[in-house]
């Protein structure tokens, strides 16, 4: 099952403008499990 991550509105705007990273303070919820380096 895929891990689903919800991010802040500000983060969504940056991602849509081409930014490649999500910072830890922009994470709202994480549903599922993951390991470092996983694609989520």
C-alpha positions in Angstrom: 0.0 0.0 0.0 1.3 3.5 -0.8 2.2 6.0 1.8 0.1 9.2 1.6 1.5 12.5 2.8 -0.5 15.7 3.2 1.5 18.9 2.9 0.7 22.6 3.6 -0.9 24.9 1.1 2.4 26.9 0.8 4.2 23.7 0.0 1.8 22.7 -2.7 2.2 26.2 -4.3 6.0 25.7 -4.3 5.9 22.2 -5.7 3.6 23.3 -8.6 6.0 26.1 -9.4 8.8 23.5 -9.8 10.5 23.3 -6.4 11.8 19.7 -5.9 11.9 19.4 -2.1 9.4 19.1 0.8 10.7 20.2 4.2 9.7 18.5 7.4 7.9 21.6 8.8 5.6 21.5 5.7 4.2 18.0 6.5 0.7 17.9 7.9 -0.1 14.1 8.1 1.5 10.8 7.1 -0.7 7.8 6.5 1.2 4.5 6.1 4.8 3.5 6.7 7.9 4.4 4.9 11.7 4.2 5.0 14.2 6.9 4.3 14.5 7.3 0.5 11.1 5.8 -0.3 9.0 7.4 -3.0 5.7 8.6 -1.4 
